[in-house]
Amino acid sequence: MNGSAAARLRRLRWLLTVLFTVLNAAGLIVLAWLLVDQDREQGELRMDASLKEVTAAVSRLVQSSGDGTVVTAFIGQDQIDTSCPEFAVLPAGAGEFDPHFSRRDCAPVDRGYLHGLAEDSTASGREIQGYVPSTEDGLVRVVTKPFLNAAGQYAGAIVAVSDPTEELDRHSAFVWWVIGGCALAVAVVGVAGHLLSGRAIRPAAAALEQQEVLLAETAHDLRTPVAALRALAETAMRNPADRPDLLPRTVRLAARMGSIIDDLLVRARLAAGVETLAIQPVWLDQLVTGVVQETPANGAQVTVTTAPSAVYADPNLVQRAVGNLLDNALRYGRQPGSPAIVHITVAGGRVTVADHGPGIDASVAEESFDRFTSGAGSSGLGLSIVRWTAQAHGGYLRVYNAEEGGAIFELSFPLAQ
C-alpha cells in the first residue's frame, strides 16, 4: 500500500510538472507569435515608409501640360534619380508618355511586372504595397502611387522598389532569438514546476514517511511483549498450577502493551496536527514529583531535586512525556547486573533526567529524536512522544552523555510569567 501510494505521489508530481510546463509553454508560444508578428509588421512599415518618401518626392517632379501630356524630364535632374530605393514612372490609364526608370538598379525586379502593378494601381485609384517576386527567386518590396494629369484623369503610377533582404535577415534573426528564448524559458519553467510540485506534495510524502516510521516503531515495540505474553499463556496452559504466579506478569505485560498503543495514538495525533493542547499554568516540580511517586521503581534508586517552577503546558502531555523519560531511564539506565540509578532535577522550566547506564552513541545524540538507541536497545515511541511534546509547547529535548557516564535528557518548557 505504501509503495503504491508513493508511486502515485511520484506520478502526481510528474503530472503536475507536465501540466505546469504545458500551460506556461502555451502562453509563451502565444506571446512569441505576437512578438514575431509585431516585429514583422514593424519591419514592413519601415520599408513602406521609405518607399512612400520616394513616391511622394517623385510625384512632385512629375509635370502635366494643359492637354494632359505628362512630362518626366525634371526627374532626371534630381538626386533621387540615382539613389536607392529605385523607382519607375509608368504610363497607364489615360497616360501617353515614355516610361522613366531611375538610373540606379537597387533591386532585382522584372520591369514588365512593374507595368502590371502600375496598371492595377491606376485602375483602382489606390496605392498598392507588398511583396512581389524578384528575378532572383526571391522577393522585393514595392509601393505604388497613382497620379492624375491636368484633365483630372489617372495617367500613370509611380512604383518604388526596395530589396528587403536586410530586413528579412534581421527578422529571421529575431525569430531565432525568440525561439531560443522560449525554449530556455520552457526549460526553466519545467524545472521550476518540478520543484514546486515536489514542494506541493511534500506534506503528503512526509505523512507517508511518518506512517512508515510509526508502523516500524510500533511493530518493534510490540513484538517483545506480545512474544512474552504468548509464552506466558502457553506456560499457563501447560501448567495450570502455576497460573496464579503468571497472572501478575501477564497483567504487567498487558499494561505495557496498552501504554505502547496509547503512545502510538498520541504520536499519530501530534504528527497529524489534530491534538488540541490544553495550555495552562502548571507547577512542573509538583507534576514531576507526582509522576515519580506513581511509577513503580522495581528496585531502582530514583532521587528527585526540585525548585518551584511554573510553565505554560498541557499537563496530560507533559505528564506522559516525563513518564516516558523516567521509564526510559529505568529500563536502560543501568549497568549489567546492577539496579538502575536515576537522578531527576526540576528547575527553571527544565526537567533533567540522568541515569548511570552505558550512555548513548554520540552520533545518535545528534539525530532528530525520531528513534534512539541506548546500550540496551531501542527506546521505541517513548522518546518520540517526548520530542513531539516539547516541540508542540515551543520547548526542546536535548540528550548528551555525562562525564562520569550515563545519559542525560533535558526537557524544557516555556516559563509562566
C-alpha positions as CSV (number, residue, x, y, z in Angstrom):
1,M,0.0,0.0,0.0
2,N,2.8,2.4,1.0
3,G,4.7,1.6,-2.2
4,S,1.7,2.1,-4.4
5,A,0.9,5.4,-2.6
6,A,4.4,6.6,-3.0
7,A,4.3,5.6,-6.7
8,R,1.1,7.6,-7.1
9,L,2.7,10.6,-5.5
10,R,5.6,10.4,-7.9
11,R,3.2,10.1,-10.8
12,L,1.2,13.1,-9.5
13,R,4.4,15.1,-9.2
14,W,5.3,14.5,-12.8
15,L,1.7,15.1,-13.9
16,L,1.7,18.5,-12.1
17,T,5.1,19.3,-13.7
18,V,3.8,18.5,-17.2
19,L,0.6,20.5,-16.7
20,F,2.5,23.5,-15.3
21,T,5.1,23.3,-18.2
22,V,2.5,22.8,-20.9
23,L,0.3,25.7,-19.7
24,N,3.3,28.1,-19.4
25,A,4.7,26.9,-22.8
26,A,1.3,27.6,-24.4
27,G,1.3,31.1,-23.0
28,L,5.0,31.6,-24.2
29,I,4.1,30.4,-27.7
30,V,1.2,32.8,-27.9
31,L,3.4,35.6,-26.7
32,A,6.2,34.6,-29.1
33,W,3.8,34.6,-32.0
34,L,2.6,38.1,-31.1
35,L,6.1,39.4,-30.8
36,V,7.2,37.9,-34.1
37,D,4.1,39.1,-35.9
38,Q,4.6,42.6,-34.5
39,D,8.2,42.7,-35.4
40,R,7.3,41.6,-39.0
41,E,4.7,44.4,-39.2
42,Q,7.1,47.0,-37.9
43,G,9.7,45.9,-40.4
44,E,7.2,46.2,-43.3
45,L,6.1,49.6,-42.1
46,R,9.7,50.9,-42.0
47,M,10.3,49.7,-45.6
48,D,6.9,51.1,-46.8
49,A,7.7,54.4,-45.1
50,S,11.0,54.6,-47.0
51,L,9.3,53.8,-50.3
52,K,6.5,56.3,-49.8
53,E,9.0,59.0,-49.3
54,V,10.4,58.2,-52.7
55,T,6.9,58.1,-54.4
56,A,6.0,61.4,-52.7
57,A,9.2,63.1,-53.8
58,V,8.9,61.8,-57.4
59,S,5.2,62.8,-57.7
60,R,6.2,66.4,-57.1
61,L,8.7,66.2,-60.0
62,V,6.1,64.9,-62.4
63,Q,4.5,67.7,-64.5
64,S,1.4,67.7,-66.6
65,S,0.6,70.1,-69.5
66,G,-2.8,71.6,-70.3
67,D,-3.5,69.0,-72.9
68,G,-2.9,66.2,-70.4
69,T,0.6,65.3,-71.5
70,V,2.9,64.1,-68.7
71,V,6.4,65.4,-68.5
72,T,9.1,63.4,-66.6
73,A,12.2,65.3,-67.8
74,F,12.6,67.1,-64.4
75,I,13.1,63.8,-62.6
76,G,16.4,63.1,-64.2
77,Q,17.8,66.4,-62.9
78,D,17.1,65.4,-59.2
79,Q,19.5,63.4,-57.0
80,I,16.7,61.0,-56.2
81,D,17.1,59.5,-59.7
82,T,20.5,58.0,-58.7
83,S,19.6,56.9,-55.1
84,C,18.0,53.8,-53.6
85,P,15.3,52.7,-53.4
86,E,14.8,52.7,-57.2
87,F,11.6,53.7,-58.8
88,A,9.7,53.9,-62.1
89,V,7.2,56.3,-63.5
90,L,4.9,54.2,-65.8
91,P,2.0,55.2,-68.1
92,A,-1.4,53.6,-67.5
93,G,-5.0,54.6,-67.9
94,A,-5.2,57.9,-69.8
95,G,-1.4,58.4,-69.8
96,E,0.5,58.8,-73.1
97,F,4.3,59.3,-72.2
98,D,7.5,57.4,-72.2
99,P,8.2,55.5,-69.0
100,H,11.0,56.6,-66.8
101,F,13.2,54.3,-64.7
102,S,15.6,55.6,-62.2
103,R,19.3,55.2,-63.2
104,R,20.3,53.1,-60.2
105,D,19.5,49.4,-60.0
106,C,18.8,48.6,-56.4
107,A,16.5,45.5,-56.5
108,P,16.3,42.6,-59.0
109,V,12.7,43.1,-60.4
110,D,11.1,42.4,-63.7
111,R,10.1,45.7,-65.3
112,G,7.2,44.0,-67.0
113,Y,5.8,43.1,-63.6
114,L,6.1,46.8,-62.6
115,H,3.9,47.8,-65.6
116,G,1.3,45.4,-64.4
117,L,1.4,46.9,-60.9
118,A,1.1,50.4,-62.3
119,E,-2.0,49.5,-64.4
120,D,-3.6,47.9,-61.3
121,S,-3.0,50.9,-59.2
122,T,-4.2,53.3,-61.8
123,A,-7.3,51.3,-62.5
124,S,-8.2,51.2,-58.8
125,G,-7.0,54.7,-57.9
126,R,-5.3,53.3,-54.8
127,E,-1.8,52.7,-53.6
128,I,-0.5,49.1,-53.7
129,Q,2.1,47.9,-51.3
130,G,3.5,44.4,-50.6
131,Y,6.0,41.8,-51.8
132,V,6.4,40.7,-55.4
133,P,8.7,38.1,-56.9
134,S,12.1,39.2,-57.9
135,T,14.2,38.0,-60.8
136,E,16.5,36.0,-58.5
137,D,13.9,33.6,-56.9
138,G,13.3,36.0,-54.0
139,L,11.1,38.9,-53.1
140,V,11.1,42.6,-53.4
141,R,9.0,45.2,-51.6
142,V,7.0,47.6,-53.8
143,V,4.8,50.6,-53.2
144,T,2.7,52.2,-56.0
145,K,1.2,55.7,-56.1
146,P,-1.2,56.7,-59.0
147,F,-1.2,60.3,-60.2
148,L,-3.6,62.5,-62.2
149,N,-3.0,64.6,-65.3
150,A,-4.2,68.1,-65.8
151,A,-7.6,66.8,-67.0
152,G,-8.1,65.0,-63.7
153,Q,-7.6,61.6,-65.1
154,Y,-5.3,58.9,-63.8
155,A,-2.4,59.0,-66.2
156,G,0.0,56.5,-64.6
157,A,1.7,55.4,-61.4
158,I,4.9,55.8,-59.6
159,V,6.3,52.4,-58.5
160,A,9.1,52.4,-55.8
161,V,11.0,49.1,-55.2
162,S,13.4,48.1,-52.5
163,D,15.4,45.0,-51.6
164,P,14.1,43.5,-48.3
165,T,17.0,41.1,-47.8
166,E,18.5,43.1,-44.9
167,E,15.1,43.5,-43.2
168,L,14.2,39.8,-43.7
169,D,17.5,38.7,-42.3
170,R,17.1,40.9,-39.3
171,H,13.6,39.5,-38.8
172,S,14.8,35.9,-39.2
173,A,17.5,36.5,-36.5
174,F,14.8,38.0,-34.2
175,V,12.7,34.9,-34.8
176,W,15.5,32.6,-33.8
177,W,16.2,34.7,-30.7
178,V,12.6,34.4,-29.7
179,I,12.6,30.6,-30.3
180,G,15.8,30.2,-28.3
181,G,14.4,32.4,-25.5
182,C,11.1,30.4,-25.4
183,A,13.0,27.1,-25.3
184,L,15.1,28.3,-22.5
185,A,12.1,29.7,-20.7
186,V,10.2,26.4,-21.1
187,A,13.2,24.5,-19.7
188,V,13.4,26.9,-16.7
189,V,9.6,26.7,-16.2
190,G,9.8,22.9,-16.3
191,V,12.5,22.7,-13.6
192,A,10.6,25.3,-11.5
193,G,7.4,23.3,-12.0
194,H,9.1,20.1,-10.9
195,L,10.4,21.8,-7.8
196,L,7.1,23.5,-7.0
197,S,5.2,20.2,-7.5
198,G,7.6,18.5,-5.2
199,R,7.1,21.1,-2.6
200,A,3.3,20.8,-3.1
201,I,3.3,17.1,-2.4
202,R,5.9,17.2,0.3
203,P,3.3,17.2,3.2
204,A,1.7,14.0,1.7
205,A,5.1,12.4,1.3
206,A,6.0,13.4,4.9
207,A,2.7,11.9,6.1
208,L,3.6,8.6,4.3
209,E,7.0,8.6,5.8
210,Q,5.6,9.3,9.3
211,Q,3.2,6.4,8.8
212,E,6.0,4.1,7.8
213,V,8.0,5.2,10.9
214,L,5.1,4.7,13.2
215,L,4.4,1.2,11.9
216,A,8.0,0.2,12.2
217,E,8.3,1.6,15.7
218,T,5.1,0.0,16.8
219,A,5.9,-3.4,15.4
220,H,9.4,-3.2,17.1
221,D,8.0,-2.3,20.5
222,L,5.0,-4.7,20.4
223,R,7.0,-7.7,19.2
224,T,8.7,-8.3,22.6
225,P,5.7,-8.0,24.9
226,V,3.5,-9.9,22.5
227,A,6.0,-12.8,22.4
228,A,6.3,-12.7,26.2
229,L,2.6,-12.7,26.7
230,R,2.2,-15.6,24.3
231,A,4.9,-17.5,26.2
232,L,3.1,-16.9,29.5
233,A,-0.2,-18.0,28.1
234,E,1.3,-21.2,26.7
235,T,3.1,-21.9,30.1
236,A,-0.2,-21.3,31.9
237,M,-2.0,-23.8,29.6
238,R,0.7,-26.5,30.2
239,N,1.0,-25.8,33.9
240,P,-2.4,-24.9,35.4
241,A,-0.9,-24.9,38.9
242,D,1.4,-22.0,38.1
243,R,-1.4,-19.7,36.8
244,P,-1.6,-17.6,40.0
245,D,2.1,-16.8,39.7
246,L,1.8,-16.0,36.0
247,L,-1.2,-13.7,36.2
248,P,0.7,-10.6,37.7
249,R,3.3,-10.9,34.9
250,T,0.5,-11.1,32.3
251,V,-1.2,-8.0,33.7
252,R,2.1,-6.1,33.6
253,L,2.7,-7.1,30.0
254,A,-0.8,-6.2,29.0
255,A,-0.4,-2.8,30.7
256,R,2.9,-2.3,28.9
257,M,1.2,-3.1,25.6
258,G,-1.6,-0.7,26.4
259,S,0.9,2.1,27.2
260,I,2.7,1.5,23.8
261,I,-0.6,1.7,22.0
262,D,-1.5,4.9,23.8
263,D,1.9,6.4,22.9
264,L,1.2,5.4,19.3
265,L,-2.2,7.2,19.2
266,V,-0.7,10.3,20.9
267,R,2.2,10.3,18.4
268,A,-0.1,9.9,15.5
269,R,-2.4,12.7,16.6
270,L,0.6,15.0,17.2
271,A,2.1,14.2,13.8
272,A,-1.2,14.9,12.1
273,G,-1.6,18.2,14.0
274,V,-5.1,17.2,15.4
275,E,-4.0,17.1,19.0
276,T,-5.5,20.1,20.8
277,L,-3.3,21.3,23.6
278,A,-4.9,22.4,26.9
279,I,-2.3,25.0,27.7
280,Q,-2.4,26.3,31.2
281,P,0.0,27.3,34.0
282,V,1.4,24.1,35.5
283,W,3.7,23.7,38.5
284,L,6.3,21.5,36.8
285,D,8.0,20.4,40.1
286,Q,4.8,19.1,41.5
287,L,3.8,17.3,38.3
288,V,7.2,15.6,38.1
289,T,7.1,14.6,41.8
290,G,3.7,13.0,41.2
291,V,4.9,11.1,38.2
292,V,7.8,9.7,40.1
293,Q,5.6,8.6,43.0
294,E,3.1,6.8,40.7
295,T,5.9,5.0,38.7
296,P,7.0,1.6,40.2
297,A,10.7,1.7,40.9
298,N,11.1,-2.1,40.8
299,G,14.3,-1.9,42.9
300,A,15.7,1.1,41.2
301,Q,17.1,4.1,43.1
302,V,15.2,7.3,42.0
303,T,16.0,10.7,43.5
304,V,14.2,14.0,42.8
305,T,15.5,17.5,43.4
306,T,13.1,20.3,42.6
307,A,12.7,24.0,42.8
308,P,9.4,25.8,42.3
309,S,8.9,26.1,38.5
310,A,5.7,27.2,36.7
311,V,5.4,26.6,33.0
312,Y,2.7,27.0,30.3
313,A,1.9,23.5,29.2
314,D,-0.7,20.8,28.7
315,P,-0.4,18.8,32.0
316,N,-1.6,15.5,30.4
317,L,1.0,15.6,27.7
318,V,3.8,16.8,30.0
319,Q,2.9,14.0,32.4
320,R,3.2,11.4,29.6
321,A,6.5,12.9,28.4
322,V,8.1,12.9,31.9
323,G,6.8,9.4,32.4
324,N,8.4,8.3,29.2
325,L,11.7,9.8,30.2
326,L,11.6,8.1,33.6
327,D,10.6,4.8,32.1
328,N,13.4,5.0,29.5
329,A,15.9,5.7,32.4
330,L,14.6,2.8,34.5
331,R,14.8,0.4,31.6
332,Y,18.1,1.3,30.1
333,G,19.9,3.5,32.7
334,R,21.7,0.7,34.5
335,Q,24.9,-1.3,34.3
336,P,24.7,-5.0,33.7
337,G,23.7,-6.8,36.9
338,S,23.1,-3.6,38.8
339,P,19.8,-1.8,39.7
340,A,19.0,1.5,37.9
341,I,20.1,4.7,39.4
342,V,18.2,7.8,38.2
343,H,18.5,11.5,39.3
344,I,15.8,13.9,38.3
345,T,16.2,17.7,38.6
346,V,13.4,20.2,38.1
347,A,14.3,24.0,37.9
348,G,13.7,26.9,35.6
349,G,11.2,25.2,33.4
350,R,13.6,22.3,32.7
351,V,13.4,18.6,33.7
352,T,16.7,16.8,33.7
353,V,16.8,13.0,33.9
354,A,20.2,11.5,34.4
355,D,21.0,7.8,34.6
356,H,24.0,5.6,35.4
357,G,23.7,3.4,32.3
358,P,26.1,2.9,29.4
359,G,25.1,6.2,27.8
360,I,24.2,6.7,24.2
361,D,26.1,6.8,21.0
362,A,27.3,10.4,20.1
363,S,26.0,10.1,16.5
364,V,22.6,9.1,17.7
365,A,22.5,12.1,20.1
366,E,22.6,14.4,17.0
367,E,19.6,12.8,15.4
368,S,16.1,14.2,15.4
369,F,14.8,12.0,18.3
370,D,12.6,10.0,16.0
371,R,14.3,6.9,17.3
372,F,17.0,6.4,19.9
373,T,19.3,3.6,20.7
374,S,21.0,3.1,24.1
375,G,23.3,0.4,25.2
376,A,20.4,-1.9,25.9
377,G,18.4,-1.4,22.7
378,S,15.7,0.8,21.1
379,S,13.6,3.2,23.2
380,G,10.8,3.0,20.7
381,L,8.0,5.5,20.7
382,G,8.6,6.9,24.1
383,L,11.2,9.5,23.3
384,S,9.4,10.4,20.1
385,I,6.4,11.4,22.2
386,V,8.8,13.5,24.4
387,R,10.3,15.3,21.4
388,W,6.9,16.0,19.9
389,T,5.5,17.2,23.2
390,A,8.5,19.6,23.6
391,Q,8.1,21.0,20.1
392,A,4.3,21.4,20.5
393,H,4.9,23.6,23.5
394,G,7.8,25.6,21.9
395,G,10.4,23.9,24.0
396,Y,13.1,21.4,23.2
397,L,14.6,18.0,24.1
398,R,18.3,17.5,24.3
399,V,20.4,14.4,25.1
400,Y,24.1,14.1,25.9
401,N,26.4,11.9,28.0
402,A,27.7,12.8,31.4
403,E,31.4,12.9,32.0
404,E,31.1,10.2,34.7
405,G,29.0,8.0,32.5
406,G,25.3,7.7,31.8
407,A,22.9,9.6,29.6
408,I,21.3,12.9,30.5
409,F,18.0,14.0,28.9
410,E,16.9,17.6,29.2
411,L,13.3,18.6,28.6
412,S,12.4,22.3,28.5
413,F,9.1,24.2,28.5
414,P,8.3,28.0,28.3
415,L,8.2,29.6,31.8
416,A,4.9,31.1,33.0
417,Q,5.2,34.7,34.0
